[in-house]
Amino acid sequence: MNSYLKLVCPSEDKLNSLKSHELRNSRLYVVFSHITFIPLMLFTISNYMTGKYLAGHIDFIGFLSFVLLLIYFKFTGHYRRSVIGFVLTCQLVISFQHLIAPVGLGTNLLWAPLIIMTSSYLLGRSWGIKLGILNAIIMIAAEVIPRYFQTPLESFNSTEILQYNLCIIIVTTLSAFLVTNRILVEEREYLTNLEKQKKDLFEEKEAKAALLNIIAHDIANPLTLIQARLHHLQMQIDGTKEFDQVKAKSHVAQLVKRANEINKSIELIRNFRAYESGKLEIKLTAVNLNEVLDSSIEVFFEQISLKKVSILKSYSEKTDYKILADPTSLQMSVLNNLISNAIKFSHPSSNIEISLNNLGEYVELKIRDYGIGIPDEIKPFLFSGARPTSRKGTGGEQGTGFGMPILKMFLDKYGAKITLSEPAEGGTLFTILFRSAISQEEPKIVAAKN
């Protein structure tokens, strides 16, 4: 049905020029035309076969008009003109048939309420009232004129009058059922599409909110470190603290490094939606995981100090743990999220253990805290983003609930695997298996499709 409607309806560019209610009802108009001209075609054939040529001519002209109006609508997209022509043709056909019908054959007028209802639905209240008044005038004229003026009448015997009356009652009832059913179908599809659009708008709004939260999350940590370094430099400049050139150079180097991280984070966020949708591709290069990991830990220096958490590293800084990844998203969206959550949900003065192991084709990263763990009810949705998973940390730290789904998205792009477990001693253990970059090859490009 839908394929046929696409065939007989105007092209997309013509439909897009219609008003919203016209676009919504254009398919209904095409369906109503078919519901009308199919029985009209049968009446035309029946009238000609029984020798009622005048009635046959009227039905044939009406049938031909419906076909021409559909063709006109198909190639011009003029909705209102086509519907007005359709409604007037319907009314004129039944009125002329009533003019020539003998006494007792008045069931033609059963079409009138259906026509008025259809015109009001297709054209709206204003045009519905106008055409309703016009149709009432035409029907009254068709009823009154034969009483005062002589009109040509078709010859029907009593049996034929009964047959025609029964036939018209059945056809109008069936047509009314089909029209009503189609309206309900179109209404249901319209409401479904409306609900989908509403859902899409809500998801887009949520996505924009998520991006804002990501910006706040990814930029806040380097900014905190920048503020701390600037504070130390300011104290040295003001003389409240003894000037130390070595420390000053270290502070400046950290400021430059964190400023670069913020720039990279902004670029990553700018391209996030493109990565997610697959419009932009991610370049995977050989990345030294321990170096990026040390940089991420350094970003959270202030939070670690404030909460008096100890970071216990179980890997050699002299060993290369090279993996295939994108260095910016690896630090900003993967490692920063894991370390930030480990600190957030750890108890003060507790430990966070981080280990790295080369496992041939894979490099294993483990981050384990001894905090409050993850509630069972949010575990199934932790990486999906299907429902909110944000919760406060042990120090009242706020969360967004978007970090882990984003982390999972980038790990999928790397071809990495993440698992979650809760040791008997409490806390949380995340284990990630990254693909090992055995040799420095040309950058690999993977499509950013989920």
MOFEN-V679567 format. One record per residue. RES is the residue in one letter. PHI is phi in degrees with one decimal (* if undefined). Layout:
res=RES phi=PHI
res=RES phi=PHI
This chain:
res=M phi=*
res=N phi=-63.5
res=S phi=-65.3
res=Y phi=-65.8
res=L phi=-62.3
res=K phi=-63.0
res=L phi=-69.3
res=V phi=-91.2
res=C phi=-81.6
res=P phi=-62.5
res=S phi=-67.7
res=E phi=-59.4
res=D phi=-64.3
res=K phi=-73.0
res=L phi=-65.1
res=N phi=-67.6
res=S phi=-82.7
res=L phi=-77.8
res=K phi=-69.9
res=S phi=-58.6
res=H phi=-71.6
res=E phi=-68.5
res=L phi=-63.0
res=R phi=-65.0
res=N phi=-98.9
res=S phi=-61.6
res=R phi=-66.0
res=L phi=-62.5
res=Y phi=-58.9
res=V phi=-63.2
res=V phi=-64.7
res=F phi=-61.2
res=S phi=-60.7
res=H phi=-67.5
res=I phi=-60.5
res=T phi=-83.8
res=F phi=-79.1
res=I phi=-68.5
res=P phi=-65.6
res=L phi=-65.0
res=M phi=-63.7
res=L phi=-66.4
res=F phi=-63.9
res=T phi=-60.4
res=I phi=-62.8
res=S phi=-62.8
res=N phi=-63.7
res=Y phi=-66.0
res=M phi=-69.9
res=T phi=-97.2
res=G phi=82.8
res=K phi=-94.0
res=Y phi=-71.5
res=L phi=-63.9
res=A phi=-63.3
res=G phi=-64.0
res=H phi=-61.3
res=I phi=-62.3
res=D phi=-63.9
res=F phi=-65.2
res=I phi=-61.7
res=G phi=-63.0
res=F phi=-60.4
res=L phi=-63.0
res=S phi=-63.4
res=F phi=-61.0
res=V phi=-63.0
res=L phi=-64.5
res=L phi=-65.6
res=L phi=-64.9
res=I phi=-63.7
res=Y phi=-60.0
res=F phi=-66.1
res=K phi=-58.6
res=F phi=-97.4
res=T phi=-113.7
res=G phi=74.6
res=H phi=-79.7
res=Y phi=-68.7
res=R phi=-62.6
res=R phi=-60.3
res=S phi=-63.6
res=V phi=-69.4
res=I phi=-61.0
res=G phi=-61.4
res=F phi=-62.7
res=V phi=-64.5
res=L phi=-66.0
res=T phi=-61.9
res=C phi=-56.8
res=Q phi=-67.6
res=L phi=-66.5
res=V phi=-61.7
res=I phi=-69.7
res=S phi=-70.5
res=F phi=-67.1
res=Q phi=-64.4
res=H phi=-69.4
res=L phi=-60.3
res=I phi=-95.9
res=A phi=-79.8
res=P phi=-74.3
res=V phi=-58.7
res=G phi=101.0
res=L phi=-106.7
res=G phi=-109.1
res=T phi=-70.4
res=N phi=-54.0
res=L phi=-71.1
res=L phi=-64.6
res=W phi=-70.6
res=A phi=-58.3
res=P phi=-59.7
res=L phi=-65.0
res=I phi=-66.4
res=I phi=-64.3
res=M phi=-61.4
res=T phi=-63.7
res=S phi=-63.8
res=S phi=-64.4
res=Y phi=-70.9
res=L phi=-75.5
res=L phi=-109.2
res=G phi=92.4
res=R phi=-62.0
res=S phi=-60.0
res=W phi=-69.5
res=G phi=-61.3
res=I phi=-65.9
res=K phi=-59.4
res=L phi=-71.0
res=G phi=-63.4
res=I phi=-64.6
res=L phi=-62.5
res=N phi=-65.6
res=A phi=-63.4
res=I phi=-62.8
res=I phi=-63.8
res=M phi=-66.0
res=I phi=-62.0
res=A phi=-62.2
res=A phi=-64.9
res=E phi=-82.0
res=V phi=-85.5
res=I phi=-53.9
res=P phi=-61.9
res=R phi=-79.4
res=Y phi=-118.2
res=F phi=-130.4
res=Q phi=-81.2
res=T phi=-123.1
res=P phi=-64.8
res=L phi=-115.7
res=E phi=-79.3
res=S phi=-90.5
res=F phi=-126.8
res=N phi=-85.9
res=S phi=-60.9
res=T phi=-66.6
res=E phi=-66.0
res=I phi=-60.6
res=L phi=-63.6
res=Q phi=-62.4
res=Y phi=-64.8
res=N phi=-60.9
res=L phi=-63.4
res=C phi=-63.0
res=I phi=-65.5
res=I phi=-59.5
res=I phi=-65.6
res=V phi=-66.9
res=T phi=-66.1
res=T phi=-64.2
res=L phi=-63.7
res=S phi=-63.4
res=A phi=-61.3
res=F phi=-63.0
res=L phi=-63.5
res=V phi=-62.4
res=T phi=-62.1
res=N phi=-62.9
res=R phi=-66.6
res=I phi=-60.4
res=L phi=-64.0
res=V phi=-62.9
res=E phi=-64.5
res=E phi=-63.0
res=R phi=-65.4
res=E phi=-65.4
res=Y phi=-63.1
res=L phi=-66.3
res=T phi=-63.8
res=N phi=-63.8
res=L phi=-63.4
res=E phi=-65.8
res=K phi=-65.7
res=Q phi=-62.0
res=K phi=-62.4
res=K phi=-65.1
res=D phi=-62.7
res=L phi=-64.6
res=F phi=-64.1
res=E phi=-65.4
res=E phi=-64.9
res=K phi=-62.9
res=E phi=-63.7
res=A phi=-64.7
res=K phi=-65.5
res=A phi=-62.8
res=A phi=-62.8
res=L phi=-62.0
res=L phi=-63.5
res=N phi=-67.0
res=I phi=-64.0
res=I phi=-59.1
res=A phi=-62.0
res=H phi=-69.9
res=D phi=-76.7
res=I phi=-92.1
res=A phi=-61.1
res=N phi=-65.4
res=P phi=-61.4
res=L phi=-64.6
res=T phi=-60.6
res=L phi=-67.8
res=I phi=-61.2
res=Q phi=-61.1
res=A phi=-64.4
res=R phi=-65.8
res=L phi=-63.7
res=H phi=-63.2
res=H phi=-64.0
res=L phi=-63.9
res=Q phi=-61.0
res=M phi=-63.0
res=Q phi=-69.8
res=I phi=-66.8
res=D phi=-74.0
res=G phi=87.6
res=T phi=-75.1
res=K phi=-141.0
res=E phi=-62.2
res=F phi=-70.1
res=D phi=-127.1
res=Q phi=-63.3
res=V phi=-64.4
res=K phi=-66.9
res=A phi=-62.8
res=K phi=-63.8
res=S phi=-63.4
res=H phi=-62.0
res=V phi=-63.4
res=A phi=-61.7
res=Q phi=-67.2
res=L phi=-62.3
res=V phi=-63.3
res=K phi=-63.0
res=R phi=-70.3
res=A phi=-63.4
res=N phi=-65.0
res=E phi=-62.6
res=I phi=-64.1
res=N phi=-61.0
res=K phi=-64.9
res=S phi=-64.2
res=I phi=-62.7
res=E phi=-63.8
res=L phi=-63.8
res=I phi=-65.9
res=R phi=-60.6
res=N phi=-97.1
res=F phi=-57.4
res=R phi=-63.2
res=A phi=-68.2
res=Y phi=-62.2
res=E phi=-64.2
res=S phi=-82.9
res=G phi=94.3
res=K phi=-74.7
res=L phi=-124.3
res=E phi=-101.8
res=I phi=-102.8
res=K phi=-90.3
res=L phi=-99.0
res=T phi=-125.8
res=A phi=-75.2
res=V phi=-120.8
res=N phi=-80.3
res=L phi=-62.7
res=N phi=-66.1
res=E phi=-67.8
res=V phi=-66.0
res=L phi=-64.4
res=D phi=-62.6
res=S phi=-65.8
res=S phi=-65.9
res=I phi=-61.5
res=E phi=-62.8
res=V phi=-59.9
res=F phi=-98.4
res=F phi=-55.4
res=E phi=-65.0
res=Q phi=-64.8
res=I phi=-63.3
res=S phi=-67.0
res=L phi=-63.6
res=K phi=-92.1
res=K phi=57.4
res=V phi=-89.0
res=S phi=-101.3
res=I phi=-96.2
res=L phi=-103.7
res=K phi=-93.4
res=S phi=-118.1
res=Y phi=-164.8
res=S phi=-86.6
res=E phi=-71.0
res=K phi=-86.9
res=T phi=-87.4
res=D phi=-88.3
res=Y phi=-113.9
res=K phi=-86.3
res=I phi=-130.0
res=L phi=-91.6
res=A phi=-165.2
res=D phi=-99.5
res=P phi=-59.6
res=T phi=-68.1
res=S phi=-67.8
res=L phi=-60.5
res=Q phi=-76.0
res=M phi=-70.6
res=S phi=-106.7
res=V phi=-106.1
res=L phi=-67.2
res=N phi=-60.0
res=N phi=-65.1
res=L phi=-64.9
res=I phi=-70.0
res=S phi=-59.1
res=N phi=-66.4
res=A phi=-61.4
res=I phi=-68.8
res=K phi=-60.0
res=F phi=-99.1
res=S phi=-86.4
res=H phi=-77.8
res=P phi=-55.4
res=S phi=65.9
res=S phi=-99.3
res=N phi=-107.8
res=I phi=-124.4
res=E phi=-103.0
res=I phi=-127.3
res=S phi=-132.8
res=L phi=-129.4
res=N phi=-144.6
res=N phi=-83.3
res=L phi=-121.0
res=G phi=77.0
res=E phi=-75.4
res=Y phi=-128.0
res=V phi=-117.0
res=E phi=-97.3
res=L phi=-117.0
res=K phi=-123.9
res=I phi=-125.9
res=R phi=-127.9
res=D phi=-116.8
res=Y phi=-118.1
res=G phi=-92.9
res=I phi=-86.0
res=G phi=74.3
res=I phi=-119.2
res=P phi=-58.5
res=D phi=-60.2
res=E phi=-69.8
res=I phi=-104.9
res=K phi=-57.4
res=P phi=-63.6
res=F phi=-110.4
res=L phi=-59.3
res=F phi=-101.8
res=S phi=-92.9
res=G phi=73.9
res=A phi=-70.2
res=R phi=-151.9
res=P phi=-60.2
res=T phi=-126.1
res=S phi=-71.3
res=R phi=-156.8
res=K phi=-79.4
res=G phi=-81.4
res=T phi=-68.7
res=G phi=-105.9
res=G phi=82.8
res=E phi=-63.8
res=Q phi=-85.6
res=G phi=-129.1
res=T phi=-104.3
res=G phi=83.2
res=F phi=-100.5
res=G phi=-62.1
res=M phi=-70.0
res=P phi=-60.3
res=I phi=-68.0
res=L phi=-54.2
res=K phi=-64.0
res=M phi=-60.7
res=F phi=-70.8
res=L phi=-61.6
res=D phi=-61.5
res=K phi=-66.7
res=Y phi=-77.3
res=G phi=79.2
res=A phi=-93.4
res=K phi=-126.3
res=I phi=-123.3
res=T phi=-130.1
res=L phi=-119.8
res=S phi=-143.9
res=E phi=-125.3
res=P phi=-60.5
res=A phi=-61.0
res=E phi=-75.3
res=G phi=103.0
res=G phi=83.2
res=T phi=-137.4
res=L phi=-126.6
res=F phi=-105.2
res=T phi=-121.0
res=I phi=-122.2
res=L phi=-107.0
res=F phi=-91.7
res=R phi=-70.7
res=S phi=-78.3
res=A phi=-99.0
res=I phi=-65.4
res=S phi=-133.9
res=Q phi=-78.6
res=E phi=-101.0
res=E phi=-62.2
res=P phi=-54.5
res=K phi=-91.8
res=I phi=-116.5
res=V phi=-120.7
res=A phi=-66.0
res=A phi=-87.0
res=K phi=-104.8
res=N phi=-70.8
